[in-house]
Amino acid sequence: MSKVDVLPQVAAFLQRRHGCFIDGQWVVPEGASTPVLNPATGEVIADVAEADDALLDRAVQSAHRAFKAGVWSGLRPADRERILLRFTALVEEHGEELAQLETLSQGKSINMARMLDVSATVEFMRYMAGWATKIEGQTLDVSIPLPEGARFTAFARREPVGVVAGIVPWNFPLMITTWKLMPALACGCTVVIKPATETPLTALRLAELALEAGIPPGVFNLVTGGGATVGNALASHPLINKVSFTGSTAVGKSVGAVAVRNMTRFALELGGKNPMIILADADIDKAIGGALLGGLLNQGQVCAAASRFYVQRSRYDEFVEKLAAAVSGMSIGAGMDCTAAINPLVSRKQQQGVLRHIELARSEGARVVTGGTPVDSEGFYVRPTVLADVDHSMTVSREEVFGPVLSVIPFDDEESAIAMANDSEYGLAASLWTNDLTKAMNLVPRIEAGTVWVNAHVLLDPNMPFGGVKQSGMGREFGRTVIEAYTELKSVCIAH
């Protein structure tokens, strides 16, 4: 069957009125709530309460008490690892349920939700669980001269930073929740998660699975509500020790400004306007495959998505023709339809914003080779779009569209390609496509981005640091670097 039937447990979960998860219990306040829509139909599928200031404070206080009491950080590292591995196993066991909740609320393909949002999340969780037993410090040789004849032994130890606020975007709600939750828990921190208002469902289900796995009450809390209200209040709360935010650059800057008033540590993984540079010697067919994955994964709603395609002029027409042919043949439909290659955007607001970008590009002189229109549907669809005759100075070349829009720009030599790729306020990711190893090794260091792929794009691994430079943020996810981000380094000096 091409259309996936909704599991009974998913249908039952959607029927509940959802609230906040605080101190191991659900708290469903009276008053304001936010509907969760199915992007494929525009219909309301769930109802989620809005946290007020008192409820948010209650969640932070719960996390603070749990941290001070050592109910999690005081466990043996091996016990934290065991519980986190049990948590991972439960996520894997309930994978189809989580995939369906992700698709129904976010709009993405059920195929991707299963393979990426669930399977890759499980791999990340398993990887991070192992770090609980591998956190280490340093021994230090010191040369302190006083008092005469004294001897010193010095070392540095890593300790959990404390209460972590994780603010999650709507494009990969399950995955990015775990990106914040798992390293924090591995380090012994306690956490308050705020999911996006459009896509809170998988995070809500994750909280239940965490409790079932044995994570103590108060260690993982969750509050729902808008970013401008709940998100800002969370980032500015004096008992929060670390904020981890993923989202737009504009909002990320406001989160950082609010956090720094309390000298709260923060990490920001922000927007991108990511170039894909295709040299004349590249395998064009492989580059087309890379463009489809790198540019249209999750309908282009990916911070690291390729959206600027710089193609050496001798291969430009070939690339545009083949890319347009591939894009125009992609089937469009609901995420629960296994045969649909392109799915709806997350919201009407997002759909209208993408369409405005396309019309602006057209008015500035870009040529719409294929796509560029909405689908006649109540859902939030935009046909995948290839733009040619794009100039580097156009708005579509400079602003993040966050949709299925691929802009193709010719270049004459490598110097101009690097100059255009770097001429952006963003610096999250980039890719270089060439079969010349010398060119690859010489050009990669010159590309201003936190991640540069060669002959690939948008592929991540939990052991490979990920984050941006310039306006794309500060801090890194994954690997040893994220463990350092959720710990404080304490120096100890002993005279003897």
NURO-91914 format. One record per residue (C-alpha): residue in one letter; x negated, y, z. Coordinates in steps of 0.001 Angstrom, whole numbers, plus 524288, in hexadecimal, padded with zeros to 5 digits. Layout:
<nodes>
AXYZ
...
</nodes>
This chain:
<nodes>
M800008000080000
S7FAF880D997FCBB
K80294814578079A
V7FEB9810F281574
D809A880E3481F1D
V808DE815A982BE6
L805B180CB183747
P8105980B9D841CC
Q806E08106E84C31
V803A281C42843CF
A8121081F5C84202
A8142081E23850B7
F8086F826E985380
L80DD48315D84A72
Q81AD98316485191
R814BC8355885E82
R813D084375862D8
H8055D84540864CA
G7FEA384D8C86EE7
C7F15984ECE87537
F7E8F4843F587AF8
I7E3D58485B88839
D7DD7D8404F892EF
G7E19E833A488C76
Q7EFF88374C88B0F
W7F8D983D69880E6
V7FE1884AC488456
V8092884F5B87B85
P80CC385D4F87EEF
E819C88637087C16
G81A2086EA587295
A812B98714F86612
S80ED28665E85D02
T808F48650F84F75
P80E4085C27844BC
V804DA8531483DB6
L807E88522582F30
N8057F8479682522
P7FE0584EE581A6C
A8034E845A18100E
T8115D849A681293
G8113C855B181B3A
E819D084E75824FB
V8182384F03833B8
I812F384209838D6
A80F888454F846F9
D8109C84FA185174
V8053D853F585A08
A8062785CD6865E0
E7FE678697086721
A7F5A086A6387304
D7F6A4876E887AED
D7EB9587D0B882CD
A7EF2F8759488F1A
L7EF08868848882F
L7E23286B6188181
D7DC2986F2F88E81
R7E1568629289456
A7DA7B85ABE889B2
V7CD8E861CB88BAE
Q7CE998606C89A6A
S7D0EF851D9898AA
A7C4AC850818906A
H7BCF8858D989A05
R7C127850B68A5CC
A7BDDD8441B89EBC
F7B0708493189B22
K7AD4684E2A8A8C1
A7B1FC841758AEC8
G7A900839AD8A5C9
V7B3BF8301B8A213
W7AD8582F1E8949F
S79FC3834BD89559
G79D7C82CFF8A1CB
L79FAC81FFA89B0B
R79424817CD896D7
P790E281B16888A6
A7938080CEA8852D
D7A13580E0888ADE
R7A40D81A5588308
E79F2381372876E1
R7A7AC807948798A
I7B3EF80FE587B40
L7B0E7817D286F0A
L7AF0380B578673F
R7BC2F806A086C45
F7C1F78139F86809
T7BBED811A185A94
A7C18D803E4859B4
L7CF27808FB85CE1
V7CE26813578523D
E7CA35808B7848AB
E7D5317FFD484D5D
H7DF3380AB884B6B
G7D8F280F4D83EC9
E7E4BB80DED835E6
E7ED448153983F89
L7E36F8205A84064
A7E192820B1831A1
Q7F0258221682F72
L7F15C82CF283987
E7E600833E2832E9
T7EC02832BB82566
L7F9C48367A82973
S7F55C842E68305D
Q7E9A08471882836
G7EDF7842A781AAF
K7E1B083B41816C8
S7E16882E1B80FFA
I7E4068224981881
N7D8A081BE081177
M7CF798268B8162A
A7D5A0826C7823AF
R7D2A58184E8250F
M7C5008184681F2E
L7BFE18254C8240D
D7C81C82B1F82ED4
V7C94281E3283625
S7BE188156D831A6
A7B3B58200883181
T7B8CF8251783E7B
V7B7608179684477
E7A953816D683FAA
F7A67E8244E8454C
M7ACC3820BD8524C
R7A4E58144185342
Y7986581B928500F
M79AF88262F85A2C
A79EF581C71864B7
G7913E816D3863CF
W78B3F823F186747
A790B7823048750D
T7856F819F187896
K77AE9820E4870C1
I77A8D82EC9875F7
E76CB283215879D1
G7643283D0B87EE9
Q755A183FDB87EE0
T74A0283F17887E0
L741C484B6488761
D7336E84DEF889FB
V7329185B05890E9
S726F98638E894BF
I72C1386B6D8A031
P72014871828A6E9
L725B8874968B446
P7242E8713C8BF29
E7165A86C9D8BD60
G7153185DE48BD70
A723C785B6C8BBF1
R728AC8512D8B28E
F735748517C8AB25
T73DF5847E78A3F7
A747C384DF289AAD
F752818486E89257
A75E9B84CF688B15
R76B8C845CE88BF8
R777F98470D88413
E784958490F88B94
P7928484A5888650
V7961C8585988329
G7A3298575588A65
V7B0E6859E68856B
V7B1A185A2C87693
A7BC49860C986E94
G7BDE085A8286139
I7C5AC8627685751
V7C93A85A0284BAB
P7CD6185DF383DC6
W7D8618582C835A1
N7D0C5851E682A7E
F7CB28846018319C
P7D2368464183EBD
L7CEF68387884364
M7C0FE8387283ED2
I7BD2F845ED843AC
T7C3C8843A4850C2
T7BA968382A852CA
W7AF0B8403484DF7
K7B122848E8859D2
L7B65283EF686363
M7ACD38339E86211
P79F9F83A6C863AF
A7A50D8425D86EFC
L7A9C583602875C4
A79D3482EB8872C2
C795D58398F879D5
G79ECC8390E885B4
C7A6AC84564882ED
T7B54B846F888484
V7BD5B84C4E8793A
V7C93185481875C4
I7CD31852DC86784
K7D5D385C6F8601C
P7DA69856B285322
A7DF5E85F08847EB
T7EDCE8625784867
E7F00085C1983B13
T7E9B884F0983E6A
P7E9EA84B9084CF2
L7EF7683DC784BEE
T7E34E8355084AFC
A7DCB983C9E8561B
L7E8D183A5985E7B
R7E85282BCD85BA3
L7D9AE82BB685E17
A7DBEA830CE86BDF
E7E48B8252686EF2
L7DA6C81BB1869B7
A7CFC88224A871D0
L7D78C8200A87E3E
E7DA29811EC87A5A
A7CB958100587815
G7C891813F98861C
I7C42D822108848E
P7C7FA827CC891CB
P7D2EC831CF89325
G7CDFC83FB1891A6
V7C27983BF488918
F7C9FC83D8D87C44
N7D493847FB87C21
L7DC1A84D718709B
V7E3BC85A1086EE4
T7EC1485DBF86337
G7EF2386B2785DD0
G7EA81875E3854BA
G7DC69879B0852D1
A7DEB1888168553E
T7E4EB8853C8626A
V7E0E687811867F2
G7D3F68775B86093
N7CF50884BD864ED
A7D3D088277872EE
L7CC7B8758F8732E
A7BFEF87B6886DB4
S7C05B8867D87799
H7C39A87E5288399
P7B9018805088DFA
L7B86B871CB8916E
I7B51086DB988384
N7A67E86B1B8821C
K7A5D58683687384
V7AE9D86B37867D5
S7ADB98632A85B72
F7B5798693D8505A
T7B795864D88425F
G7BF0D86DBF83931
S7BE4B87A488316E
T7B32B883E5832C9
A7BC1988F12836E2
V7C27B8875E841DB
G7B58688151845D0
K7AF9688EB7847D0
S7BAC18929B850BE
V7B93D885ED85874
G7AABB8886F85A1D
A7AD048968185E56
V7B708892428686F
A7AE678875086D98
V7A23C88F7E86F26
R7A916898A7878A3
N7A7FA88DA88829B
M79ACD8893987D1F
T7A1BE87CCE87907
R799968748986FDA
F79FB1872FB8627A
A79DC886BEC85598
L7A4888704F84923
E7A63C867F983CF5
L7AC338719B83381
G7AF99873D082549
G7A80E870E58190B
K7A77A874DC80AD0
N79F2B8698B806D1
P7979E868EE7FA0B
M7954485CFE7F1A6
I7899F85F447E887
I78906856817DC79
L77C2E856ED7D4FF
A77B51853607C694
D774D48464D7C95E
A77FA7841CB7D2A3
D78871836447CFBC
I794C083DE87CC4A
D79E078328D7CE39
K798E1830767DC07
A799B083F137DE6B
I7A80483EDE7DA29
G7AA998341F7E429
G7A38383C337EE4E
A7AB88848287EACE
L7B85B840D27EC55
L7B46A83B8E7F9A4
G7AD38847A57FE35
G7B74A8514C7F940
L7C45D84A6C7FA74
L7C2FA841FC80696
N7CEB48455280F11
Q7D32F84E938043E
G7C6FB856C380659
Q7CAC8859798147A
V7BD1B8561A81921
C7B37285FD181ED0
A7A84B8595281759
A7AFF3857D180A98
A7A92E85B777FDEB
S7B0258671E7F805
R7A5AF86E237F004
F7A04E865BE7E4F4
Y7940986B677DECB
V79118863FB7D238
Q78543866177C972
R78A4986C617BD12
S7863F8614B7B3EE
R78F6A858167BB4C
Y799D7861FE7BF18
D7A41185F417B487
E7A281850997B651
F7A43A851B87C4FE
V7B04A85A6C7C3FB
E7B6AD851817B9E1
K7B43A845077C187
L7B7F484B137CE92
A7C4B9850647C90E
A7C8078434B7C2EA
A7C5AD83C2B7CFB6
V7CD55846077D7C0
S7D8F0846E57CE94
G7DAAD8382F7CF33
M7DBE2837A17DE09
S7E933833757E2F5
I7F02283C3A7ECC6
G7F8C4837927F7DB
A7FB27835E48064D
G7F061830FE80F0B
M7F834824C78124E
D7F7FF82130803C4
C7EBCB818D480200
T7EB2481BEE7F36E
A7EA9982ABB7F4EB
A7DD148309D7F32D
I7E10583E9C7F695
N7E99B8416B80244
P7EFF384D8680823
L7E8BE8582980F5D
V7EB1A8590781DE3
S7F5068641B81DE3
R7FCD186DA0815B4
K7F3C18786B81A50
Q7E7DD870F081568
Q7EE7E86DF980875
Q7F1F187C358061F
G7E440880A0809BE
V7DE11877577FFE9
L7E76D87B937F524
R7E418889D27F7DD
H7D59B886BA7F642
I7D8508804B7E91D
E7E03A88BD87E431
L7D5C0895567E8CD
A7CB5A88D717E1A3
R7D3A788DC57D54F
S7D56189C887D671
E7C6AD89E477D820
G7C407896F77CB71
A7C2B5888977CF10
R7C8AD87E9F7C5DA
V7D1A8874507CBB1
V7CDAE868107C44C
T7D74185F507CB68
G7E069860237D70E
G7E29886C967DE81
T7F11586B247E113
P7F9B9865CE7EBEA
V8016B8593B7EA3F
D8103D85A057E972
S81247854717F6FA
E815FE8582E804CF
G80856853BC8089B
F7FC5285C6D80914
Y7F593858247FC86
V7EBEE85F287F3A4
R7E76A8587C7E72F
P7D8A68566A7E767
T7D27F861AC7E01A
V7C6538634A7D7CE
L7C202871407D521
A7B848874567CA55
D7B24D881137C5A3
V7B062884637D3E4
D7A6DE88F117D76E
H79F2088E357E3FF
S7A45E89B7E7E81A
M7B2BF8974C7E7B5
T7BA4F895F07F464
V7BC6D887687F204
S7ADA2885B97F1E0
R7ABE288C927FED3
E7B78F889C18079D
E7BB1987C9880D6E
V7C7628779980690
F7C8EC86AEF80E56
G7D0E18646F803BE
P7CFB285C7B7F728
V7C8F98671B7EF32
L7BC2C8643C7E812
S7B50886FF27E242
V7AAB986D0D7D7E0
I79FD8876F97D560
P794BB875A77CB74
F78685878AA7CE2C
D77A89879727C584
D76F43875D67CE6B
E76CF08705B7DBFB
E7692A87D867E1A1
S7765A883657DE34
A77D78877647E36A
I776A4878517F090
A778D9886F87F126
M7877A885847EE9C
A788DB879FE7F7E9
N7826B881C2802D3
D789A888E5E7FFC8
S7948488B648096C
E797A388ECD8176D
Y799C288048819D7
G78FCB8757981B70
L796638690181FBC
A7931185F3481520
A78E4B85DCE80716
S78A8A8534B7FD70
L78089852397F2A2
W7824B848F47E729
T775FE844FA7DFD8
N76E4C838EA7DC05
D76179840467DD6F
L75BB183D297EAC8
T751EC848497EA1C
K75C9A8523F7E779
A764CC84CBE7F27C
M759C284D617FC4F
N7560B85B2C7F836
L763C7860D37F7AD
V76A0285AE9803DE
P761EC8632B80D6F
R7663386F7580633
I774D886D0C807AD
E77A9E8744D81345
A783A886A3C8195C
G78477861C28256B
T785C78557781D28
V780EB8532880F4D
W78477846C280821
V77D708421D7FBE7
N7860D83AE97F215
A7910083A2F7FC28
H79A088437D80340
V7A2398440A80FC5
L79D1F837258155A
L79A808372782405
D7946582DCF82DC0
P7951482E5583CAB
N7863A82E0283D79
M784418397B83413
P785CA8472383A01
F7908884F44833C1
G792E785DD8834E4
G790B286AA982E02
V788188769A82CCC
K78BCA884CD82A63
Q79A89886F382BDB
S79D098783F82BFF
G79A9E8777D83A7D
M790CA87365844B4
G78DC68668684B20
R78E20858D0845A7
E796EB84D0284669
F791EA83EF2846BA
G785828381184AB4
R77C5983BD4855A6
T77EEA84A3F8533F
V78D1684960857AD
I788F38429586445
E7801E84E24866F2
A78BB68572986470
Y793EE850DB86F33
T789238509C8795D
E7816685A908810A
L772C8858D688284
K76E64859D3890BE
S75FE985B00893E3
V75B41854E78A0A5
C74E058581F8A678
I74928850888B26E
A73D76854C98BA6E
H73659849B08C134
</nodes>
